[in-house]
Amino acid sequence: MTFASEIHTFHSGKPQPQSSSSSPSSTFTSVDPTTAKPLATIYTTTPSQLDDAVASAHAAFPSWAQTPPPRRAAILLRAAALLRQRNDELALTETLDTGKAWSETSVVDVATGADVLEYYAHLVAGGLPGQHTRLRPDAFVLTSHEPLGVCAGIGAWNYPLQIALWKSAPCLAAGNCMVYKPSEVTPLHANTLAHIYIEAGLPPGVFNVVYGDGPSTGAPLVAHEGIAKVSFTGQVSTGSKVASQAARGMKGITMELGGKSPCVVLPDADVDEAADVAMAANFFSTGQVCTNGTRVFVPDTLLARVEEALVKRCREGIRMGLPRDETTNFGPMVSAAQRDKVNMYIKHGRDIDRAKVLYDGASDAQETKPTRDGFWVAPVIFTNCTDDMRVVREEIFGPVMCILPYCAEGKTQEEWMPELVRRANDTPMGLAAGVVSSDISLAQDVIRQLHAGITWINTWGESPAEMPVGGWKMSGVGLENGHEGIQAYMRTKSTLVQLGKGACKDVFAKL
């Protein structure tokens, strides 16, 4: 394992254990979702330690900001190489901390984070050029991109290491420093990443780690006068509070929040492909993905066949088991609180919404809890859902699929499409959307009408480093990844250059 039994605030290039002179710190425990047993004790960052972490970043910023881009890039590339070399042990930490299956963490979590680190290293290796605009023969305007200073990164619990890299890679590549707070639910990766950065050659103070929940550490970090920008990933309600607090200090923000995304199956779709996409859009990572397409719109002409295909795939393809077992592809919920929340929604869907249960893994003979005390929730599919049901309206963040039929029987495209698009967009959130169709031109036409920032056609979930990701409406502000992602960590300086002398000599005379 790559984590210690006790974990402390990290800044100035090393962990900062409590000293007798420091203010007392509370602790919290990282818990293995598979067994509900403790993994490590984490010391909540004290106010003085938070100040020290921000001060450490400020002390490192002038030198790091002036470090030539090729030098910064070389350090980040070495860090990416170390991540890849240690893929298995880092993936095991993610599996222990999140409960995600080893079959996922070993090929996704570390690798996709390293991809983003490499992407931004290569992007800045040759420098980030500005623009030159000639105004007149003796004057021109130059623009340059400058780092912001010290940025705060606040991670989510579902993809801990990947999200830490999505935030720190563009931040550090642009010449900024970061104070990073992992989720208190899955904190084990953070100090390990800090050590990897240091080993790769990152100067002390450029990347720092603080620990705690939102009220104790997150809110003070966002409000800290030494922070220039906040990048947050989490639920909509928390993100709204973070953005509001950051706005008081005129700080920059990137908010990657939740969603209730539509997965739209068009009447011409291949049934098997539609079922495969819907499965990926709902049950990958045990349903704990913000971009999941949990509202699956299916035409009445395909409904029975799609339902049959989904049940078959659930019974034959979902393998709930111990996450470290290589054959497992479906682990527990991340915490007891998340388990209870998802179970509450399932009960509400049955008893209050009166949604039809198409499939319930808890009552299927093949779906039994692998451990007595783990945070297990079996997959559930509701069908014949309506747009006003609570399970359809609210983000559940668990393995719960809602099938919403729409009428296409005997209708032309011009007749069924407007209502389908209206229903798909009928949500205050706009993180992701996807379309399944045999006609790419038709699929693109529908995608253009969907109000979402991340979209897919005939696939779901892949977010390569080159692809900007960010939500519309209540699902977020700003973008991560792609060329656009690094812009959030820079500010533009414009300079007008006057050639020759005397340009201002007669200014007042002309007024």
N, C-alpha and C positions, 0 to 999 in steps of 0.2 A: 504494500500500500504506500501511497505517496503523501500521506498526511500524518500529522502528529496527534497524539491523544489529547493535547492541549494546544489551542490555537489562539494567537494573539495578534493585535494590530501590527501591521508591517509598514515601516517607513524608514527612510535614510538607509535603505539597502539591507535591513534586517528586522526580525520580529522585535516587538517592544513589550516585553512582559511587564506586569504591574510591579512598581517599586513601592517601597514603604512610604515615600513622600508623595506619591500620586494619589488622586482621589479614588475611592473604592469603586470597583467595577463589579457589575452583576455578571452572571454567566448564563449560557443556554446550551442545549445539547443537540447535536446532530444525531438523527435517529435513522436507522436502517428501515426503510418502508416494508421490506420483506418480512422482517421479524419483530419490528417495533422495539428493538434493542438499541441502546446508545452506541454511537460510533466514536464521538469525540466531544470534549467540553470546549466551548468557545467563549472567550472573554469579551464582553461587550466593550467597545471602544469608549473610553471616558471623554468628557468634554476637552480636557487638557490634551489627551492623545489625538483627538480630532484636530485641534489647533496645531499640534506638532506635525501631523501628517500634511496639512495644507501648507504649513510653513516650509516643510521639507521640499514639497513640490515647487513652491515659489523660489526657493534657493537654487533648485536645479534648473529652473526654466530658462534663465538667460543663456546659459551655456548650451543647453539642448536645442533651444530655438536657433542658435547660431551654428550648430553642427551642420556641416554640408550635407545636403540630401543624400548623396551616395553613401556617406558614412552611416547616416541613420538607417538607410535601406539595408546595408550590410548587417547591422545589428539585428534588425527585424527578421531578416532571412535566416540568420543563425538561430534565432528563437524558434522560427517555424520548423527548422531542421530538428531541433531538440524535441519539439512537440511530436514530430513524426517518429523519431527514434523511440520515444517513450509512450507511444500510442497505447499499448496494451495496459500499462500500469495506470495511465491517466484515465483510460476508458473504464477500468475496474473501479477507480474512485468514483466516477460518475454513476456507475451502476449501483454501487453501495449507497451513495448519497441520495440518488433520485428514485431508485427502484426500477429504472429502465433496463430493458433486456440487453445483455452483453452483445447479442447479435445486432443491436442498433448502435450502442455506444462505441463499439470497436471499429465500426466502419463509417459512422456519421459524425459524432460529436467532436472528436479531436481533429479529424481530417478536415471538416468544413471550417473549423476555426483557423487551422493552419493555412487553408486556402486563402482566407481573407487577409491574413497577415502577409502572405507572399504577394497577393494582389496589390496591396497598398505599398509594399516595399518597392515593387517594380514600377508602380505608378509614379512615385516620387524620386526614383533613383536618378533621373535626368533633370530634376528640378521641376517646379510648377510654373511655367511661363506666364507672364502677364501680357498685356496688350499695349501696342503703340499706335496712337492715333494722331496723324498730322492735322493740326488746326489751320495753319497758314504757313507760309514759307519760313517764318521765324519763330514758330511755337508748336509744341506738340504735348500730348497727354500720355503719361505712362501709368499703368496700373500694376500693382504687385499684390501677392497674397501673403498675409502675415498670420502666424499662429495666434490663438486667442489668449493663451496663458495656462491657467490651471483649470481643468475640467473635472466634473464629477460624473462617474458612471455608476448607475444603480441597476443591478442585474435582476433577472427573474429566476425562478426555481426550476423551470422545466428543461432548459438547455444551459446549465450554469457556465461551463467552460467556453462553449461556443459564443454565448452572448458576451462574456467578458472580452473575448477576442474581437467580436464585431464592434465593440465600443473602443477598446484600447488601440486596435490596429490603425484606424484612420487618425485617431487622436495623436498618437505618438509619431506616426509618419509625417504628419503636418507640422511637427515641432512643438506640440503641447506637452504638458505633464498631466497625469491623471491621479485622482483619488477615487478608488473603486470600492463600492460596497456591494458584496454579494447578497443574495437573499439569505435571510436567517434560516430558511428551511433547507437550503443546499449550499453550505458555505465552504466545503472541504477543498475546492479547487483553487481558491484565491491565492493563498500563500504559496502554493506550488507554482502557479503561474508567475508570481512575483520573483521567485527564486530562478525560474527559467529565464526570465528577462535579464536578471542580474548576471546569470551565467553566460548569456549571449553577449554581454557587454553593455547593457543599458546602464547609464550612470545612476547611482543611488539617488532616490528622491523623484525620479521621473515617473515611476509607477508605484503607488502606495495603496494599501488595503486597510479598510476600517470595517468593523463588524457590529451588527446590532439590527434591531427591527426599525420600522419606520419612525415611530415617535422618538426613540432613544438616539438614533444615529442618522437615519435617512433625512428627516426634517432639518436637523441642525446642519447637516452637510449641504443641503440645498440652499439654506438660508445664509450660509457662511459668506462673509464679505470677500473672502479670498477666492471664491469660485466664479469663473467667468461663464461657464456653460454647464448645463445638466443634460445628460442623456439617460433616459429612464425606459425600462421595459417592464410592463406589468398590466394590471387591470385598469379599466377605464376610470373608475371612481378614484383610485389612488393617483393615477396620472393627472387627473384634473386638479387635484390638490397640489401635486408637485409643480405643475405648470403655473398655477396661480402664485405659489410661493416664489418661484424663480422670476416671475414677471415683476414682482415687487422690487427686485434688485436689477431689473433690466438685463437679466442673464439670457443667453441663448439657450434654446431647448431643442431636443429631439425626443419625441414621445412615440414609442412603439407600443400600442395598447391592444385591447382585446377586439374580438370580432364575433359575428354571428353570420358566417359567410354562406352564400348560396352556391351549391353545386348543381348546375342546370343540365339535365339530360334532355337533349332535343329529340323530336320524334323520329329522326333518321339515324339515331345512334345505334351502334352495335351493342347488344344487350350485355355480352360478356365484358366488353370494354367499359361500359357504364358501371357495371357492378365492381370491377376492379378499381376504377377511379373513386367510386363512392367509399369503398373499403379503405383505401389509402387516405381519403379525405376525412375519415372519422376515427379509425382505430389504430393508426400508426402512433407509436409512443403512448399507447393506452389512452388515446384521445386527449392527451394533455399538450395540445399544440394550439397556439392562438389563431393560426390561419385555417384551422380545420373547417371543412365545408359541411357543417352539421345540418343545414337545411337543404335536403336533396329533393329537387323538383323533378318529378317523373311524369311523362305524359300518360294519360289513361290508356293509350294504345299499347304501351310497353309495361304498364304497372305490374301485372301479374308475373310476367317473365323476369323483370328486374328483381322483384321480391323473392322469387324462387332462387335466382342466382345469388342473391345476397345471403339468404339463409344457408345455402349450400357452402358458400365460402366461409361463413362464420363457423359452421360445424366442422369443416375440413381444414380450414386455413389458420384459425386463431389457436395458438398454443400457449395457454396460460400456464406458467410454471415458474420455477426458481430462476431469477434473472441471470444468474451465472451459468445456467445450463445453455449450451450453444443452440439447442433446438427450440428454446423459448423465444416467442416474439411478442408476448403480452405480459407485462409485469403489473405490480400493484400501483395504486395511487401514491402520490409522493408523501402524503401525511394523513394522519387520522382526521384532521379537519377537512381535507379535500375529499376523503372517502365519505365522510358524513354529508358533505355538501352535495356530492353527486347522488348519493342514495336518497337524499331529500328530493332532488329533482325527479328521480325515477319514480318515487312514490307519488309525487304530485302529478306526474304524467299519467300514471295509472288511475289514481283515485279522484283527482280534481279535473284535470284536462280530459280525462276519459279517452285518451289516445289508444288506438288498437296496438297491442303488443304483437309484433311480427316475430321477434326473436328475443329470448331472454336467456343469456348464458348461465344465469344462476340456477335456472330450473332444468337446464340441459344436462344430461348425465355426464357429458364430457367435460363440463366446466366445474371443477371443484377447487376449493381454496388450497393452494400448495402448502401454506403454513397456517397455523391457528391464529396467530396474533398479527399477521401482516395486514396491510391496508388494501385488501382486495375488493375490486368491483368488477363483475363480469359485464361483457358488452350487452347492450340493449338496443333494439331497433323498434321505434314506434312508427306506425304507418297510418294512412288516412288522417294525417295531421292537418290542422287548420292554422291560418296565420296568426290567430289571436291566442293560441295556447302559450302558457308560460314557458314550457319546454322548447317552444319554437322561438320565443321572443328573447329569452335571456341566455347569456353565455354560461354553459355548464362546465366546460373544461374537463370533460371526462368521456368515456366511451358510450355516448348516447347519440344515436342517429335518428333524425326525424325525416320521414318521407312525406312530401307534400304533393299530392297528385294535381295535375292541371288538365284541362279539357282540350284535346287536340282532335278527337274523333270527329270526322266529317267537317273539319274546319280548315281553311286555308292558312298559310303562314301569316298573312296580313291580319287574320282574325285572332290567332292564338298568341302571337308574339307580344303585342303591346301589354296584354294583361299579365303574361308571364314575367316580362321585364319589370312591370310595376310591382308585382309581388316580390320578386327577387330583391328589389331596391327598398322594400318597405322595412327598413331597420335604421336606427340611429347610428349604427356602426357601418364601416366600409373598409375593412382590412383586406379581405381577399374575396375572390370569386373564381369560378371555373365553369367551363362548358364542355360537354361531351357531344360530338357530332361527327358524322362521316363526311360532312361538307365543311371544309375549312373556311371557305368564304362566308357561309352562313354563321359559323361559330364566331368568326371575327366580327361580324355585324352585331351579334348579341353582346359580345365582350365590350364593344365600343359603348354600349348603352348601360352597362352595369357600373354602379357607383362604388368602385373599389380600387385600391392602389396596387394590389398584387393580383395578377390574374394568370390563369392557365387554360390551355386548350388540350383536351385528351390526355391530361396528366394532372398530378396534384402534388404540391408540397416542396418541390425542388427549388432552392433559392441559392444559386451559385454566387460566388463573390462578385461577378460582373453584373448581377441583376439588382437594381435598386429596389429596396423594400420599404414600404411605409403605408400607413393607412389614411383613408379619407374620413371625413365627418368626425365622429367621436372616437375613431380608431387611431388617431395620432396626428402628429405634426412633424414634418421633416422626413428625411430618408436616411437609411443606412445602406451601406454597400454600393457598388458601382462608382462611377465617376462622381455622381452626385453626393455620395456619402462623405467624401472628404471635404466638400465645400462647407459642411456644417461646422468644421473645426478650423476654419480660416476666416479672416476678415480682409476686406479689400481696401488697399490704400491707393488713392489716385493722386498723381503729381502733375501739375502743369509746368512745363519747362519753357521759359522764354529765352530765346537766343539773342545775343547782342545786349545793348544797354539802352536805357531811356524809356522803357515801356511804361513806367509809372510817372514819368516826369510831368506830363501834362494832364494827368487824370483829373485833378480837381478843376483845372482850367476848362475842361470840356463839360463839366457838370452845370 
